[in-house]
Amino acid sequence: MKNPLKDATVEITFIYDPKAKIYPLDPFDTSISLKNIIKGTLVGVSIFVLGITILIIFVAIYSANNPVV
């Protein structure tokens, strides 16, 4: 029987191992590479879209409560 906690610990150690350069999700990888530029752009675009969506929702709620007429 496997120990799930031990497996999880091994996985976390593997993710944060600075010598291993195989994993896709490296929180400490700050090198200028195409992968990181694409990753950063995707994060930026998603945050931007989320912000616009929230703004539109707020405007819709506000205009519903306060008619312009």
N, C-alpha and C positions, 0 to 999 in steps of 0.2 A: 504494500500500500504506500502510495506517495505521500509525502508531507507537503501540503499546499503552501504552508507558511514558508518553509525552507526554499521551495521553488520560487516563490515571490521575492524572497530576499536575494536569491541568486540573480533574478531578473533585474532587480533594482540596482544591485552592484554592477551588473553588466551595463546597464544604461548609463550610469555615472562614471564608468571606467574611462579615464582620459586616454589610456593607451589604445583602447579598442576604437577603431575608426570605421566600423561596419554598420552600426545602427543608424537609422534614419533620423531619430529624434534626439538631438544633442542640445540640451539647454545652454551649454557653455561654448558651443561652436560659433565663433564670431568672425570666422574668416570670410573674405569677400569671394564667394563662389556663386556660380549660376544657380545652384540648388538653394542657397541661402537667399539670393535676390528674389527668386520666384516665391520662396516660402514667405519672405517679408512682404512682398507685394500682395500675396493672397491674404495674409493677416490684415494688412492695411485696408485692402478693398473690402474685406468682410466687415471690419469695424466701421468703415465708412458707410456701407450699405445699411448696417444695423442702426447707425446714428440717423441716417435719412429716414429709415422706416419709423423709428421712434418719433422723430420730428413730425412726420406726416400724420401719425396716429394722434399726437397731441393737438395738432392744428385741427384735425377732424373733430376731436372731442370739444375743443374750444369753440369752433364755429357752430357746432350743434347746440351748445349751451348758450351762445351769444349770437343771435341772428344779426346779420349786417343791416337789415332794413330798419 
